[in-house]
């Protein structure tokens, strides 16, 4: 493990050296490759500055007196001078007002002195001020009367500007010669033949540049470039360009001592560093290639790689790009610190560069190894995108929220603007009153409404139904409140159904217990009686007949219970065949004809002669008809009519049976199809309470419908099934 870490550090160091060499080559290659100090930018700037400044400051400076002689004054300048402070009357009034104020101030000061001093000190200042005022008034008046008077004043101003200009030239010349003292020149004006030199140019020169028709003349404008007075420029441009030939040189001695020597040696040192870094980079590249081929798998720290792979892909990419940028930044800084010989910063920066480069190499290996397993749907951008999709699932809410956020944002920005720029109140106050406050009120009311919905939802989750939500407005929140009320109603209905189910379950247990216990009690009782040896044969036969009847009763109850349970669970198979429902009903009625005749009921049967064919299980469907007919025999009021009808309507066979009930049925007729539910609540009849439940289950299994209706004592059952 330690060897692997050491190799990783070594590979990272080599990578840093390679990148350092590459960056150094890119940034400084043009400065050092095949270049000397005198080819450097720094020396080039110094030479260019010397060439630009020497002509106007030393070689071709115009004579000051000649420049003054060329000064001219135009009529426009005279007019501008006259009206610089207004017309004649304005200037005169301004002077008078100024001196009136000054005279008043002098009088006030004199009033605080003694009376004797007042006589001697007030008059003298007033006379002096009046004389000064009159002199200035006369001067202004003469400006408007005599052009030559104004011309002389303008000429004097320009001569003062020329004197100031030549002083600046002298200062600039001294600065140039002191800063560029090692520049030796021997130059001649091509036009005038005038010769200029500041020393002998020997054969031992570190640098020399010649100027001639072959290599190009030294030339520059003959005016000082920083001058602002345009009239002075035009007066000095008698010869706009001056050309010089000759030589400018740097003696060899200047690069051995002095500031030039420091610059020269610094360049040579940096150039050697440059070549050293490049060579080191080449050697490092060779070593890196060999080590990477053999040890690249060591950049696969298993625990770190496992944690890294769990990160979303966009986080991985961002981390990888960030580590590359940090490595590049530290590398650029390292190049700069190497150039400026900042050894402390070189060490720190090199360490950081190694760390960032190693991190980049690790990530490169981890990303390459797991790139085929990338789960783009697990990225943060994807999840954010899916979240934003949800933002507009309800477009009205999403749009309204977005508008409110925009308004609140600009309202806040406007408030900050008002703090920094109070004049913005002109716009901010109307915007606040007309937009900001109304939007805030709407937002708060919507949030309050939404909070009430949240509270109501929490109550419903805890089982508290309570009252329904108040419905107001036309927003999507109102629609949500509507849906919440619907859920409330469903829950309330579910609670009612649950209570009903619990009640029916209790009744079911009670009824089953009663219906099973009754025949079972009889069986036990008569069995005990049969054990008595003193009973007669007639009594024994009677007891045995009762036992047989009660046993068959118990058997029927148990079979019906099993059958209805299997049907309710769907654990029963139907043997569907093409059956004539008309004939099947006729057989069912015929099967009970004897019981019908004994019942005292008047059966009115309306069955067409035309066959009504349907795919049903004949035995099961016969059981439906049988149960419904038996139901009328048991629970129809004696001496009343029972109506049975079978017809075909709209592609369905419609069987209807109705009678007058013997017992009061109540309003909740749906409970009659529950198991062991009987109209005879006292349970004195022989019914099992499973007849209608079995019929309902069989009809449901066939995909038909069984519907019961009660109108007073009229009980009606309608069964529908599809025909072919």
BAMI-438811 format. One record per residue: x, y, z of N, C-alpha, C in turn; residue in one letter. Coordinates in pm, whole numbers, plus 50000, padded with zeros to 5 digits. Example, Ala and Ser with C-alpha at 12.3 -4.5 7.8 and 13.67 -1.06 7.14 Angstrom:
# BAMI-438811
513194943150780512304955050780513204967050780A;512854977550708513674989450714512905000350787S;
# end
This chain:
# BAMI-438811
500834987950000500005000050000500875012650000X;501925012350088502815023950094503545025849962X;503965014449900504645015549771503715021549666X;502435017449670501475022749572501285037749590X;501185042249715501025056649741502255064249693X;503445058549720504675065049675504725066249523X;504315055549454504295056149308503285066449258X;502145067049324501135076849283501645091149299X;502325093749410502895107149432503945110249325X;504785100249295505825102249193505205105049056X;504185097349021503505099648891502885113448889X;502275117849000501665131149005502715142048991X;503865140149058504955150049047505435150948903X;505595139348837506025139348696505005146348608X;503715143948636502665150648558502725165748577X;502985170248701503105184648727504295190448651X;505425183348651506615188248579506335189148430X;505615179248375505255179548232504385191648202X;503355193748285502455205048262503175218248282X;504045218848385504825231048407505685234148286X;506315223848230507145225748111506295230447993X;505125224447979504245228147867503775242547881X;503325246348000502865260048021504015270048003X;505195266548054506345275348038506685277147890X;506635266147815506925266847672505925275547598X;504645274247635503585282147568503705296847603X;503895299847734503865313747779505165321347751X;506325314447758507595321547751508495316947636X;507975307747556508815302647447509255313547351X;508335322447317508685333047222509685343147280X;509785343547415510705353047478512145347947479X;512325334647485513655329247510514225320747398X;513375314047320513895305147216514545313347106X;515875311747090516625318946986516675333847005X;516445338647128516415353047156517565356847248X;517985369747238518975375347330518295386247412X;519015391647508518445402347590517995413947505X;518775417447402518465429047320517305426347224X;516845413647219515625410447144514395410047234X;514595412147363513485410947458512555423047446X;511315420847493510315431547488510725443147577X;511305440247692511675450947785512695460547723X;513735454947660514715463547596514105470647475X;513235463747404512575469947289511775482147329X;511065481147446510295492747493511225504347529X;512335501347592513285511947628513865518747504X;514235510747404514785516447281513755524847209X;512515519847202511455527347135511195540647205X;511195540447338510995552847414512135562747388X;513345557547381514495566347356514415572347216X;514065563947117513955568946979512855579446967X;511765577147036510625586347027510915599647095X;511675599347204511845611447285513075619647247X;514095613447191515355620647170515215631847068X;514385629946965514275640346860513635653046914X;512405652446973511805665047020512495670947142X;513205662747219513815667947341515275672247323X;515975665547228517415668147216517805672447076X;517365664746975517895666746840517215677746763X;515935679846781515215689246694514285698046774X;514785703346883513955712446962513975726346900X;512835732146863512805745446800513335756146896X;513895766746838514415777946918513235785446980X;513365788247111512265794447183511925808147127X;512945816247098512685829747048512045829346910X;512465819546829511865818246697510385814646709X;510085806146804508675802346825507865814546867X;508445822846956507715834747001507475844446886X;508465845146794508295854246680507155849546589X;506905836746588505855831446500504455832146561X;504395837346682503065838146746502175847646668X;500995843446640499995851746570498715852146652X;497955863046631496675864646699495615867246594X;494595859046591493535860346489492395868946543X;491585874746453490415882446497489455874146582X;489345861446550488455852846629488945851846774X;490275850846792490825850146927490565863147002X;490665874646929490405887646993488955888247040X;488015883946956486595884246994486335874747110X;486955863047106486755853447215487255859147346X;488415865847343488985871847463488055882547519X;487505891247429486615902147473485375896647544X;484765886947484483475882147534483605869547621X;484765866947673485005854947754484135855147879X;483895866947937483105868148059481815876048037X;481335876647915480105883747885480355896347803X;479285903847776479435916247699479965927247790X;480175939347731480795950447803479995954147927X;478695956047912477875960448024477875950148137X;477805937248104477795926648205479095926548284X;480225927948212481505927748280481665939948371X;481245951648323481375963748405480525962748531X;479275957848516478395956448633478955946348732X;479555935848681480135925648769481265931548852X;482125939848788483245946048861482705955648966X;481715963848931481155973349027480585966049149X;479845955449125479245947849236480305941949326X;481365936849266482445930949346483045941449439X;483305953349388483965963549469483025969849570X;481725970049540480765974849639480755965549760X;480805952649735480825942949845482105944549927X;483235945749856484505947149927484545960050009X;483995971249953483985984050026483105982950150X;481975975650139481105973850255481785965950365X;482545955850329483265947950429484305956450502X;485005965550427486015974350489485345984050585X;484175989550550483465999050637483025992350765X;482585979850757482145972450876483305970150972X;484455966950919485635964851002486055977951069X;485955989050995486386001951051485466006651161X;484166003151156483206007751256483496002251394X;484205991451403484515985451533485725991951599X;486476000751529487656007351586487226020151657X;488176027051710487896039651781487506050251681X;486906061051735486426071751646487586078751579X;488686080351651489836087151592490416079051478X;490466066151497491026057651392490096056951273X;488826058651299487856058051188488146068951087X;488546080451132488796091551041489966088850951X;490936081350999492166079350922492186066450843X;491326056550883491456043350819490346040050723X;489226046650735488126043250645488336049450509X;488776061850505488866068950379489936063050289X;491076059050349492186054250266491846041450193X;491296031250262490926019150189489886021750083X;488926030550111487886033150011488486039649887X;489416048349906490056054849791490876044649712X;491566035649782492376025449715491506016049634X;490396011949694489486002849623488866009649502X;488516022349519487906029649406488906030949292X;490176033449326491196034849222491406021549150X;491416010949230491595997549170490395994049081X;489225997649129488025994749050488036002448919X;488356015148928488336023448807489356018448705X;490496013348756491536008248666491035995948590X;490335987048662489825975048596488695978348500X;487875988348537486795992448447487365998348319X;488446006048335489086012048218489696001248130X;490295991148194490925980248118489875972648036X;488715969748098487655962448027487115971047913X;486945983947941486415992747837487365993347718X;488655993747746489635994447639489685981447558X;489395970247625489325957547551488315958247438X;487235965447459486175966247358486415977747259X;487455986147289487695997647201488915995747112X;489945988447160491235988047089491625973447064X;491665969246935492055955546900493515952846933X;494405962546907495835960346932496105958347081X;495325965047164495455963547309495165949047350X;494095943747293493725929747321494755920247263X;495245923447142496225914747076497485913447160X;497975924447217499175923847300498975915247425X;497795916247482497505908147600497485893147565X;496875889747449496845875647406498255870747375X;499055879147309500425875247275501235872647403X;501025880647504501745878747631501365865247695X;500085861747686499635848847739500335837347666X;500405838347533501015827647454502515826547482X;503185838047499504615837547530504855830547665X;503935832947760504045826147890503875811047874X;502965807347782502775793047756504025786747692X;504675794347602505905789447539506985787447644X;507145797147735508145795747841507865783347927X;506575781247961506215769548042506515756547967X;506245756947835506475745047754507965741547751X;508825751347733510265748647725510835744247859X;510225748647967510645743548098510335728548109X;509145724548060508785710348065509695702047976X;510095707847859511025700747770512365698647840X;512795708647912514085707647979514065696648086X;512955696148161512805685748263512765671948199X;511995670348091511885657448024513235653247965X;514005663147911515305660147854516265654947962X;516245661548078517115657148187516755643048235X;515445640448244514995627148286515425616548185X;515295619748055515655610047951517145606647957X;517975616947967519415614647964519915607548090X;519205609848203519635603048326519185588448328X;517955585948278517445572248278518055563648168X;518405569848059518985562447946520455566547927X;521165567648037522535572648029523465563247955X;523115550247948524005540947879523735540247729X;522705547747681522485548647537523485558847480X;524315554247387525285563147320524795565147177X;524775578047135524285580747000525265589646925X;525295587646795526075595946702525205597646579X;524485609346573523445611246471523655624346398X;523145624646273523275636646190521935639246123X;521545652246128520315656446061520525655945911X;519715647945843519905645945698519675658945622X;518695667145663518365679445590519385690545619X;519755692445746520605703845784522065700145797X;522365687145810523745682845828524255684945969X;523395689546061523805691946198524125678646265X;525225678546344525735666246404525485666246555X;525035654246610524725652946753525385640246804X;526015641146920526615629346982526755631647131X;526735620847208526935621947353528085613047399X;528895608047306530035599947341530525592147220X;531685586147235532285578747124531715564647119X;531365560447000530865546846980532045538146942X;532445529147035533615520647013533215508046937X;534215500146907533965487546836533415476946929X;533595478447062533105468747158531755473247213X;530735470147139529385473847178528565461047200X;527795461247307526895449947330525725450347232X;525345462547195524225464047102524465476447018X;524105475846891524265487446803523165486946697X;522575498846672521555499946569521895511846480X;521905509346351522255519746255521015524946185X;521085538046149519995544646079520565550645951X;519965547645838520425552845709519315550645608X;519595554745485518615552445379518405537545357X;519425529445388519315514945369518505508545481X;518795512345605518135506045718516945514045771X;516765525845716515685534345762516195545345851X;515685557745828516115569345908515415569346043X;516065576046138515425579046265514625591746245X;513315591046264512495602846239511305602946335X;510895615146365509775617046457509265631146440X;508045633846481507505647546475508345656646563X;508505669046524509385678146596508665685746706X;507565680446756506855686946866506765677246983X;506695682847100506565674747220505135669347226X;504995656347234503705649947212502685653047323X;503105656847443502155659247551501635673647552X;501955681347455501535695347451500055696347417X;499335705147488497895706347466497505718447381X;498335728947374497965741147304498085739147152X;496965738947082496975736346937497665747546860X;497545760246905498195771346834499705769746839X;500245764646954501685763046968502195752046875X;501405741246861501785730546769501905735746627X;500905743546582500945748646444502105758346424X;502445766146527503545775646512504905768746511X;505015757046572506305750246581506535740646465X;505555738646379505675728846272506165734946142X;507225742346152507815747246028508375735845947X;508995725646014509485713645949508845701846021X;507705696645974506955686746050507745674046077X;508685670145992509475658046012510955661245997X;511735655346087513195656346076513755642346068X;514735640145977515315626745960516775627146003X;517155615846068518515614946119519115601546078X;520415602046050521155589746022522305588946121X;522775576646144523865574746240523655561946318X;524085562446444524085550046524523655553046667X;522895543546723522595543146866523135529946917X;523915530347026524575518247073524515517247225X;524715504647273524855501947417526265496447436X;527155503347509528525498447529528525485047603X;529535477247574529665464147638529845465447788X;530435476447831530675478547974529375480148052X;528325484847986527075487448058526365474748101X;526655463348031525995450848071526815443348175X;527985449448213528815443348316528605449548452X;528045461748453527765468648580526605478248558X;525955482148669524845491448659523515484148640X;522445492248623521115486248613520965477848488X;521665481348381521585473448258522185459548281X;523225458748359523845445848390522865436948466X;522115442748559521125434948635520055429348542X;519545437548453518525433048359519065422248266X;520295424348222520915414748129521095401148197X;521665401348318521895388848391520575382048427X;519585389848461518265384248494517675377148373X;517835383048254517335376748132518065363548106X;519395363548120520175351448095519775340448194X;519585344348321519185334548423517825328548391X;516855337048356515515332248322515525323548197X;516385327148101516485319147980517015305148011X;518005304448099518535291348138517495283248214X;516725290148302515645283348372514635277748273X;514335285748172513365281448071513815268548004X;515065268447957515565256347891515645244647989X;515975247548114516025236948214514655230848239X;513625239248249512265234248271511785226048152X;512115230548030511705223247910512365209547906X;513665209047933514385196247933513825187148042X;513585192848160513005184948269511635179448231X;510835187448158509525182948113509625171248017X;510635171747926510815160747830511195147847904X;512135148947997512535137248075511385131948160X;510615141148218509475137148300508415130148215X;508235134748090507255128448001507625114047972X;508925111647949509395097947924509155089248048X;509555094248165509395086648288507915084348320X;507095094448299505655093348325505035082448238X;505415082248110504855072248018505195058148064X;506425055948103506835042648147506115038548276X;506065047648373505425044548501503915042848487X;503295051048404501835050548388501395037348326X;502175032348230501825019548167501835008148268X;502775008448361502914997548456502064999448581X;501795011948617501185014448747499905022748740X;499295023848624498095032248614496945026848698X;496925013548720495855007748799495945011448946X;497105016448989497205020749130496345032949157X;495965040249051495045051649068493605046349070X;493355036449155492025030249165491735026949311X;491945036249399491705033949542490265029149559X;490115016549602488825009849594487745016649677X;488045019649803487025025849888486635039649838X;487625047449797487315060749742486555059449611X;486945049949528486255048149399484805043949420X;484575035449520483205031149548482325042849591X;482875051549676482125063549716481925072949598X;482955074049513482885083049397481785078549300X;481675065249281480685060249186479255062749232X;479055064549362477715067249414477265081449386X;478205090149350477855104149323477095105249191X;476185115049177475525117449048476555121048941X;476245117648815477205119448707477575134048687X;476605143348707476945157448687477875162648797X;477755157148919478685160849026480075155648993X;480145143548936481435138048896482085146948790X;481315150548688481865158948581482305172548634X;481465178448721481825191548778483095190548861X;483215179848940484415177949021485645175848933X;485475168148825486595165548734487055178448665X;486095186148614486425198648546487055208548644X;486505209048767487045218248869488485214648903X;488765201548918490145197548950491095200848836X;490615199648711491455203448596491735218448600X;490695226548625490875241048629491815245148743X;491665238648858492555241848970493995238048938X;494165226448872495515222348833496125232248735X;495315236748637495805246348538496145259748604X;495275264148697495505276948765496785276548848X;496945265948926498165264949007499395263748919X;499245257248801500375255948711500775269648654X;499785277648618500085291048568500745299548675X;500245298348799500845305848909502265301148933X;502505288048920503845282648941504825288148837X;504375289248712505215295148607505585309448643X;504605317048695504865331048731505845332048846X;505665323348949506555323849064507975319449028X;508095310048935509425306048889510095317648817X;509335325148739509875336448665510395347248759X;509635349748869509995360648960510815355849080X;511255343249078512165337949180511575338549321X;510265336349332509615336049462509625321549511X;510705317749583510925303749616509875298349713X;509465306349813508475301549909507155298249839X;506705307249755505455304949683505595293549583X;506815291749528507035280449436506775267249507X;507245265849631507085253249705505605250649734X;504925260949790503505259149823502675256249698X;502935263749594502155261849471502435248149409X;503685243649416504035230449361503295219349437X;503195220649569502485210549649501005210049609X;500385221949598498985222349557498805216849416X;499735219849328499655214649191499715199449190X;500585193549274500675178949283499355173149333X;498765179449435497505174449492496385174849388X;496225186349321495155187549222495385178249103X;496615176649062496915167748949496625153248986X;497015149249109496735135549154495225133149160X;494495142749211493035141549218492435140349078X;492985147748983492505147048845492785133348785X;493965127948809494325114648756493435103848818X;493185104748949492285095149013490905095548947X;490375107448932489035108648874489005103648730X;490075106048657490135101348518490015086048514X;490745079148601490665064548605489285059948650X;488735066348753487425062248805486335064448701X;486385075748631485355078748531485455069348412X;486665066348368486825057048255486335043148292X;486605038848416486205025448458484695024148468X;484015034748509482565033748529481735041148428X;482335045248314481575053448219480435045548155X;480645032448133479585024448072478415022148165X;478605024748296477555022448394476875035448436X;477015045848356476485058948393474965058748396X;474405063248505472955064648519472605079448507X;472295083448385472015097648361470735102048433X;469825092448455468595096148523468815098748672X;469975094548722470285097348862471005110448883X;471215118048776471925130748788471065141348854X;471725151348913470995162248977470225170448874X;470835172448757470155180448654468875173648611X;468925160248596467725152848556466655154048664X;467075152048791466095153048900465535167148911X;466395177348890465895191148892464905193448778X;465235187748661464325189048547462985182548575X;463015170548638461755163948673460995172148775X;461725178348867461055186848966460385198748899X;461065204648801460475215948730459275211648648X;459295199048598458115193948529456915194148624X;457165189748747456095189748846455605203748879X;456465213648862456085227548891454925232048804X;454835226748680453805230848587452795219748559X;452725209548650451665199548634450305206448642X;450195215748733449045224648736449515238148683X;449245240648556449825252448492449395265348560X;448145265748606447665278148668448455281248794X;448695271048879449455273349003450895276948970X;451515269348876452895272148839453055286248784X;452135290348694452225303648634451995314548737X;450985312748822450695322848924451865324249022X;452425312849063453555313249155454745320349091X;454995317348962456105323748892455895338848883X;454675343148851454375357448842454565364148978X;454105357749083454245363449217455705364549258X;456485354349225457915354849257458595366249183X;458225368249056458805379148978458445392649039X;457165394249076456715406949135457445409549267X;457535399149352458215400749481459695404049459X;460315397649359461735400249331461945414849291X;461135419549195461315433349148460905443349256X;459955439649340459575448449450460755450049546X;461405438749580462575439449666463715447249603X;463945444749471464995452049400464685466949397X;463395470249378463005484349378463215490849513X;462985483249621463205488649756464675491849777X;465555482949734466995485549743467385497649659X;466755498849541467055510249454466655523349519X;465505523049590465045535249659466035539149769X;466565529049839467535531949946468785538749888X;469225533949770470425539549708470115552249629X;468905552949571468545564149485467135568949522X;467015578149618465685582349668464735587449561X;465275592749449464385597949345463515586949286X;463915574249302463135563049249461815561349322X;461595568649433460305568149504459145571949414X;459415580249313458355584649221457715572749151X;458515562649122457995550549057457635539949161X;458425539049269458255528249366456925529149441X;456505541349480455265542749558454045538349477X;453825543249350452675538049274452765523049248X;453965518149218454115503749192453785495649317X;454175500649435453865493649559452365493449586X;451715504949566450285505849594449435498049494X;449845498349367449015492349262449385477849231X;450635474049258451075460449222451565452849344X;452525458449418453175451149526452225446749635X;451485456249695450575452849806449445443649760X;448765446449644447725436849598448255422849577X;449425421649515450005408349492450325401649625X;450835409249722451155403749853449895398849924X;448825406749914447555402849977447015389949915X;447035389449780446565377449710447415365349749X;448725367349753449635356449788449355351449929X;449185360650025448935356750164447585349750178X;446555354650107445245348150115445275334150056X;446005332649943446135319249883446885309949978X;447955315050039448725306750132447875302850254X;447045312350303446175309350416445165298450379X;444585299750259443635289650209444325276050197X;445545276250144446305263750127446655257650263X;446985266150361447285261050495446055254350557X;444865260250535443645253950587443415240250523X;443755239350394443625226350326444605216350386X;445855220850414446835212050475446345206950611X;445805216050693445315212350825444175202350813X;443265204850717442135195750696442625181950650X;443635181750566444195169050519444805161350635X;445525168350724446125161750840445035156050931X;443935163450949442835158451033442235145850972X;442035145950839441465134250773442405122350783X;443745125050774444705114150787444645107850926X;444245115851029444125110651165442755104351190X;441875104951089440555098751104439465108351146X;439785121251159438785131251197438135136751070X;436845133551050436175137650927435765152350936X;435005155851039434605169751058433755175050943X;433715188250933432955194850827433795195850700X;433125198150587433815199450460434545212750448X;435485213350351436235225750326435325236150262X;435545248650302434835259750237435375261750096X;434495262350000434885263849859434715278349819X;435825284549774435735298449730436755301049620X;436435310549534437345314149425437265304549309X;438175306549213438215298149094439615292749066X;440475293149166441865289049147441995273949152X;443205269249122443495254949131443425250149276X;443665259149371443545255349513442085252149545X;441155259649484439735256749501439395242949447X;439985239449330439765226149273440285215349367X;441445218249429441995208649525441075207149646X;440485218249691439535217549802438325209149764X;437835210649639436735202249590437095187449599X;438295184149550438735170149553438845165149697X;439315173849786439435169949926438065167149987X;437065175149949435695172649996435165159449942X;435515156449816435095143649759435715132049837X;437005133449870437665123049949436995121850086X;436655133450146435975133350275434665125650266X;433885128350161432605121350144432825106350126X;433875102950050434175088650030434565082050162X;435385089150241435785083650371434575082150462X;433715092450459432505091850542431625080050499X;431505078550365430735067250314431395054050351X;432735053850344433455041750380433255038250526X;433215048550612432965046050754431565040250775X;430605045750699429235040650709429175026150664X;429855023550550429895009850499430595000550598X;431645005650660432364997450757431484994350877X;430755004550923429835002251036428744992250997X;428264994150874427234984850825427794970750817X;429024969650765429654956550752429824949850888X;430234957950989430384952351123429034947551177X;428004955751149426654951751197426194939051130X;426404938450995425984926550921426794914250964X;428084916650994428904905351039428344899851170X;427974909051260427404904751387426104897151366X;425254902851278423984896251247424224882651182X;425254882051093425554869451025425914858651126X;426774862251220427174852451321425964848051404X;425144858151440423944854951520423004845851442X;422754849351315421804841651233422334827551205X;423624826651171424194813351144424084804651269X;424414810851383424344803251509422914798451534X;421954807451509420544803951534420074793051438X;420364795051306419844785751206420504772051216X;421754771651261422414758651277422024752151411X;421854760551511421554755151643420134749351652X;419194755451578417794750951586417634736351544X;418044732351421417914718151386418824709151470X;419994714451507420914706451586420324703551724X;419644713351782418994711451912417904700851903X;417154701851793416084691851773416674677951760X;417774676751684418394663651665418864658051799X;419494666451880419984661952010418814657752100X;417734666052097416584663352184415924650052148X;415654648152020414954635951979415854623751985X;417134625851975418054614551994417994609752138X;417964619352232417834615652373416514608352399X;415434612952332414124606452349414144592152297X;414864589952188414944576452132415664566752225X;416494572152310417214563552405416294557752515X;415104563652526414154558952629413524545752581X;413734534552651413204521652604411704520152622X;411124529452696409684528052724408784534552620X;409374541152515408544547952414407924537352323X;406794540952264406084531852174406724532152037X;406334522551954406854522051818406384533951736X;405154538251761404644549951686405454562551722X;405724564051850406514575651893407934574951836X;408494562751838409844561051784409874564751637X;408884560351559408824563551416408664578551394X;407844584651480407644599151470408944606551499X;409664601751602410914608451638411954606951526X;411964594951467412924592551358412604601451238X;411344603451208410954612251095411384626551121X;411214630851249411644644551284413154645751271X;413874635251319415334635551307415764636251161X;415094628851075415424629050933415184642850872X;414074648950910413744662250857414774672650904X;415104672051034416044681951087417454679551032X;417834667251009419154664450952419244669550810X;418184667250733418174672350596418204687650596X;417504693450693417524708150707418944713150735X;419614706150827420984710050861421924708050743X;421724697150671422544694450554422354705350448X;421114709350425420824719850325421484733050365X;421374736350492421994748850539423504748750515X;424154737750549425614737050535426014737450389X;425284730050303425594729950159425404743950100X;424314750550138424074764150086425184773750133X;425584771950256426634780750309427944778650233X;428324766150210429534763350132429424768949991X;428244767349932428074771749794428174786849781X;427524794049870427564808649861428964813849893X;429694806949980431064811050011431974809349891X;431814797649821432624795349700432304805549592X;431044808949579430664818849477431204832649512X;431144836149638431634849449679433134850649657X;433864839549673435314839849653435704837849507X;434754834649421435044832249280435654818649255X;435664810349357436284796949344435254786749296X;434684789649181433684780749122433744782048970X;433564771348900433624771348754432234770048697X;431984777048590430684776648521430804768148395X;429814760048376429744751848253428714758448161X;429184768848091428254776748009427934769347880X;426634769447852426164763547727425004771847675X;424634768947552423494775947492422214770347551X;421474778847624420294774447698419114783247660X;417924776847650416684784047625416134788247760X;416194801147789415774806247919414274804747938X;413504805347828412044803747838411684789847888X;412304779847827412024766047866412504763448009X;413684769248046414214767248180413274772948285X;412674784448259411734790448354410464782148365X;410014777248253408814768748257409054756348342X;410224750148329410554738348409410604741848558X;411194753248591411294757248731409914759348792X;408994765548716407634767748768406914754348784X;407134745748685406484732448691406994724548811X;408274726048845408864718848958408174722449089X;407694734849099407044739549223405534740949209X;404954734849108403524736649082402674731649199X;403084720449259402314714949371402334724549489X;403574730149518403664739849629402894752549597X;402884756449469402134768449429400644766349453X;400154754749419398714752049435398324751949582X;399244747449670398934746849813399104760449882X;399874769649818400224782249886399084791949898X;398074790249816396974799949817397334812849745X;398464812949673398894824849597398434823549454X;398154834849394397694835049255398884839149166X;399514829649099400674832249014400214836148875X;400624847948831400324852648695401644852248616X;401764842748526402984840548451402814845548308X;403764854248263403744859448125405054855648059X;405034844547986406234839647918405894837847771X;406664843847684406424842447542406734828347493X;406214825247378406484812047320407804811847244X;408314823447209409564824247133410744821247225X;411664812547183412814809347268413724821647289X;414254822447408415244832947441416524825747479X;417534826247387418744818347404419864826947468X;420624820347556421734827047624422774816647664X;424054821247675425124812447721425184813147873X;424684802847942424684802348087424974788148132X;425294786848259425374773748321423954769948361X;423404759948295421984756648312421614753548455X;422454745248523422154741448661422164753648753X;423204762248736423304774048823422164783948795X;421844785748670420764795248638419404790048686X;419254776748678418014770848731417924773548881X;419094773548949419114776249093418654790549121X;419014799949033418554813849050417034814349045X;416464808248940415004808548924414324801249039X;414894789949079414334781949188414314789949318X;415424796549349415484804349473414484815749473X;414334822449360413404833749354411954829049368X;411624817549307410254812249320409994807749463X;410974800649524410834796349663410674808449754X;411394819249724411304831549804409884836849807X;409174836049692407784840849688406874831349767X;407154818549759406324808849832406444810849982X;407624814850031407844816350174407404829850228X;407624840450147407474853950204406384862350139X;405634856750040404524864249980403294863550070X;402544874450076401334875050159400284865450102X;399744856850186398744847150135397564854250067X;397024847149969395844851849896396124864649816X;397374866349775397734877549686398314871849557X;398534880849464399044876549335400574877449332X;401194868449255402614868549226402764869349074X;403514879349025403674881448881405064876848838X;405104868348736406364863648678406334866948531X;407434873748486407464878148346408864875748291X;408974871148166410254869348095410094874847956X;410994883747918410904889947786412324893547739X;412434897147614413724901147556413644915847516X;414544923847573414564938247547416004942947525X;416234949847413417544956047384418694946247398X;418524934247345419604924447346419824917747480X;418864918647571418984912447701417704904847734X;417884893847808416734886747863416404893047996X;415144897248015414724904248136413684895548208X;414074890648326413174882448410412744890848528X;411404892248547410854900448655409904891748737X;410054892148869409144885348961408804895049073X;407504896649102407094906149206405904900649283X;405864904549411404814899649500404604909549613X;403474907049688403204914949808403864907749925X;404744915150000405514908750107404644905850228X;404924894350290404224890350412404724898550531X;406024902050529406644909450639407074923350592X;407154932550686407614946150652409104945550616X;409444951150499410804949950448411714961550491X;411154972950517411994984550549412544990950421X;413465000450442413985007950326415275001950270X;416084995550353417394990750309417264976650253X;416834976050127416574962950067417854956150022X;418974963850010420224957749966420704947150064X;420314948350192420764938850291420114925050273X;419044924250190418364911550169419244901550095X;420274906750022421184897649952422354893450040X;422394898350164423424894050256423134879750303X;424184872350337424014858550381423244857850513X;422304848250519421464845650635420554857350670X;420324866350571419414877650593418024873550547X;417034875250637415674870850604414704882050637X;413624882550556412564892150585411874888750716X;411834875950747411254871350873412314872750982X;412354884251044413404886751142413274877851264X;412044872851291411874863651404412364849751372X;412604847051240413194834651191412354822351229X;410974824151210410054813051237409834804451114X;410194809250996410024801550873411214792350855X;411094783650753412154773950729413254778950638X;413224791550597414244796750506415614797250571X;416654796450483418024797050533418594811150533X;417944820050459418494833550447419604834550346X;419814823750266420894823550167420374823650024X;419094823250008418544822049873418894833649783X;418584845749828418884857549746420394859649732X;421174856649838422624858149831423194848849724X;422684836149720423154826649618422754831449480X;421524836149466421054841049336421894852949289X;422184862049380423004873749346424384869549298X;424994860049368426344855549332426354848849196X;425344840349168425294833349039425124843248926X;424234852948943424014863148838425294871148814X;425984874948923427234882448909428284874448835X;428364861148863429334852648794429044851748645X;427784853048605427404852648463427534866248395X;427894876448472428014889848414426684896648396X;425664891948464424344898148455424124907648571X;422864911248592422534920348702421254915748770X;421214917348903420034914248983419724926549065X;418534932049044418154944449112416824942249184X;416774946549311415554945249393414974959049418X;413634959649420412934972349445411804969649542X;411544979549628410444978749724409604991349713X;408304989649698407365000949697406264997549796X;406455002449920405534998250025405764983650056X;404694975450034404834960950056405104953549926X;405174960849815405454954349687406954951749676X;407294939049658408684934849643408904930149500X;409924935849434410154932949292411624929749271X;411874918749194413244914849159413334914549007X;414394921348953414614921548808415994915748780X;416044905448694417294898948656417494900748506X;418714905248469419034907248328420284899548292X;420254893348170421394885948120421434887447968X;422634887947913422754889647769422274877347693X;421744879747571421224868847487422064867747361X;421874856847286422594854547161421614853547045X;
# end
